[in-house]
């Protein structure tokens, strides 16, 4: 009896994977809504809050940015698409260890900044010098980095700020500002975290020419029915009096 009950219970067990549906993970507008991957779920409500991680190489194809990892969190579901928001980035540990070597000084900083559109982001830059420097110079370099990152973030939206971090433009600006104190061999923004979400940029509008359907082609003109030709009048017969003299 026990064996029969176990068999009956096994039949009632449903395969949970058959009830799940795959959804596309889409990047936010700052990354042109590229497809990040797919994720399965049985109800769309369970997707909200999931975090996915991709490298910049996966999005842009740039092999030199394979060490930068981006994190996105699902915040809404539309049909079969799960929309995400940027929540931070990080760098691989082996890349950071490769930059830090003997007889060099690594200066780290953690600063909270607010972008022009109200996003609160915690940024963690680091500066590496080619030789050992004094602690007093490190304090000055930290002050310069904190002021510069805050000023740049206040003038840019979250999309512009993130692109500057990923492309290395912000790191170049920091290196130029720290040069009078001590030449800096390398500057990297090793990590960022979004603490508060501000204004979300609206989706890019599609030009009207692309949305409007093209006008239908003109209908072919129906050929007009052929009109009946009028019969040619029969030639009138002339009487002998009307014939010319040569024909008589």
C-alpha positions in Angstrom: 0.0 0.0 0.0 2.8 2.4 0.9 4.4 1.7 -2.5 1.2 2.5 -4.3 0.8 5.8 -2.4 4.3 6.9 -3.2 3.7 6.2 -6.9 0.5 8.1 -6.9 2.2 11.1 -5.1 5.0 11.0 -7.7 2.5 11.3 -10.5 0.9 14.4 -8.8 4.3 16.2 -8.7 4.3 18.9 -11.4 7.4 19.9 -13.3 8.0 23.5 -12.2 10.2 24.3 -15.2 7.4 23.6 -17.6 5.3 26.4 -16.0 8.1 29.0 -16.4 8.4 31.5 -19.2 11.6 33.1 -20.4 11.8 36.9 -20.4 14.3 39.2 -22.1 16.4 41.5 -19.9 16.8 44.9 -21.5 19.4 47.5 -20.6 18.2 51.1 -19.7 18.1 54.0 -22.1 21.7 55.0 -21.4 22.8 51.7 -23.1 20.2 51.9 -25.9 18.0 49.1 -24.4 20.3 46.3 -25.6 19.4 42.7 -24.7 21.4 41.7 -21.6 20.2 38.1 -21.6 17.2 36.0 -20.6 15.7 34.8 -17.3 12.9 32.3 -16.5 10.0 32.8 -14.1 6.5 31.5 -13.5 5.1 34.9 -12.6 6.3 38.3 -13.8 6.1 39.7 -10.2 9.1 37.6 -9.2 11.3 39.3 -11.8 11.2 42.7 -10.1 14.3 43.1 -7.9 16.5 40.6 -9.7 20.1 41.8 -10.4 22.0 40.8 -13.5 25.7 41.4 -14.2 27.4 41.8 -17.6 30.7 43.2 -18.8 31.2 46.2 -21.0 32.6 43.9 -23.6 29.3 42.1 -23.8 27.5 45.4 -24.5 30.0 47.2 -26.8 32.3 44.5 -28.0 35.3 46.4 -26.8 37.8 43.7 -25.6 39.8 46.3 -23.6 36.8 46.8 -21.3 36.3 43.2 -20.3 37.4 43.9 -16.8 34.5 46.3 -16.1 31.4 44.7 -14.7 28.0 46.4 -14.8 25.1 45.6 -12.5 21.4 46.1 -13.5 18.3 45.6 -11.4 14.8 44.7 -12.9 12.3 47.4 -12.0 9.4 46.8 -14.4 8.0 44.2 -16.8 6.4 45.0 -20.1 5.1 41.9 -22.0 8.0 39.6 -22.5 10.6 42.3 -21.7 12.0 43.0 -18.2 13.2 46.6 -18.0 16.3 47.3 -15.8 18.0 50.2 -14.1 21.8 50.8 -13.6 22.7 50.1 -10.0 26.5 50.2 -10.1 29.7 48.8 -11.5 32.8 47.0 -10.4 36.2 45.9 -11.6 37.7 42.4 -11.5 40.1 41.8 -8.6 42.8 40.5 -10.8 42.9 43.7 -12.9 43.2 45.8 -9.7 46.0 43.6 -8.3 47.9 43.9 -11.6 47.9 47.7 -11.3 49.2 47.7 -7.7 52.9 46.6 -7.5 55.9 47.1 -5.3 57.3 50.5 -4.7 54.1 52.2 -5.7 51.5 54.1 -3.7 47.8 53.4 -4.1 45.5 56.2 -2.9 41.8 55.2 -2.4 38.8 57.4 -1.9 35.1 57.0 -1.2 32.8 59.9 -2.0 29.1 60.4 -2.4 28.0 62.6 -5.2 24.6 63.8 -6.6 24.1 64.1 -10.4 22.3 66.8 -12.2 19.1 64.7 -12.4 19.1 63.8 -8.7 20.8 60.4 -8.6 22.8 59.7 -5.5 25.9 57.7 -6.3 28.8 56.4 -4.2 32.0 56.5 -6.2 35.3 54.9 -5.3 38.2 56.1 -7.4 41.9 55.2 -6.8 45.1 56.8 -7.9 48.4 54.9 -8.3 51.8 56.7 -8.5 54.9 55.2 -10.0 56.8 55.6 -6.7 56.2 55.9 -3.0 54.9 59.3 -1.9 54.3 60.9 1.5 51.1 60.7 3.4 50.6 64.5 3.1 50.6 64.2 -0.7 48.0 61.5 -0.4 45.7 63.7 1.6 46.0 66.5 -1.0 45.3 64.0 -3.8 42.2 62.7 -2.0 40.9 66.3 -1.6 41.4 67.0 -5.3 39.7 63.8 -6.4 36.7 64.4 -4.1 36.1 67.9 -5.3 36.6 67.0 -9.0 34.3 64.0 -8.9 31.5 66.0 -7.1 31.8 68.9 -9.6 31.7 66.6 -12.7 28.7 64.7 -11.3 26.7 67.9 -10.5 27.0 69.0 -14.2 26.0 65.7 -15.8 23.1 63.4 -15.9 23.4 59.8 -14.7 23.8 58.6 -18.2 26.6 61.0 -19.0 28.3 60.4 -15.7 28.3 56.6 -16.1 29.6 56.8 -19.7 32.4 59.0 -18.5 33.3 56.5 -15.8 33.3 53.6 -18.2 35.1 55.3 -21.0 37.9 56.6 -18.7 37.2 60.3 -19.3 36.7 61.0 -15.6 39.9 59.1 -14.8 41.9 61.2 -17.3 40.5 64.4 -15.7 41.5 63.3 -12.2 45.0 62.4 -13.4 45.5 65.9 -15.0 44.3 67.6 -11.8 46.6 65.6 -9.6 49.7 66.1 -11.8 50.9 69.3 -10.0 51.0 67.5 -6.7 52.7 64.3 -8.0 52.6 62.6 -11.4 50.0 59.8 -11.3 50.7 56.8 -13.5 47.1 55.4 -13.4 43.7 56.5 -12.2 40.7 54.1 -12.1 37.1 54.4 -10.8 37.1 50.9 -9.4 33.5 50.9 -8.1 30.3 52.8 -8.0 27.0 52.2 -6.2 23.6 53.8 -6.8 22.1 54.8 -3.4 19.1 56.7 -4.5 17.4 56.9 -8.0 16.5 60.3 -9.3 14.8 61.2 -12.5 14.5 58.4 -15.0 15.1 59.6 -18.5 12.1 59.1 -20.8 12.4 56.5 -23.6 13.8 57.7 -26.8 11.1 58.9 -29.2 10.9 57.2 -32.6 10.8 59.7 -35.5 7.3 60.1 -36.9 8.5 59.0 -40.3 9.3 55.6 -38.9 6.0 55.2 -37.0 3.6 56.3 -39.7 2.6 53.6 -42.1 3.6 54.4 -45.7 0.6 55.5 -47.8 -1.0 52.6 -49.7 0.0 52.4 -53.4 -2.6 53.9 -55.8 -5.1 51.4 -57.0 -4.5 50.3 -60.6 -6.8 52.0 -63.1 -9.4 49.7 -64.5 -9.2 49.5 -68.3 -12.2 51.2 -69.9 -14.4 48.8 -72.0 -13.8 49.0 -75.7 -16.3 51.2 -77.5 -18.0 49.6 -80.5 -16.7 51.0 -83.7 -19.3 52.6 -86.0 -19.6 50.8 -89.3 -18.2 52.7 -92.2 -20.9 54.0 -94.6 -21.2 52.1 -97.8 -20.1 54.0 -100.9 -22.9 55.5 -102.8 -23.5 54.1 -106.4 -23.4 56.7 -109.0 -26.0 56.8 -111.8 -24.8 56.8 -115.4 -25.6 60.5 -115.7 -23.3 61.3 -112.7 -20.3 59.2 -113.9 -17.4 61.1 -115.4 -17.0 60.9 -119.2 -13.9 58.6 -118.9 -16.0 55.9 -117.0 -18.7 55.7 -119.6 
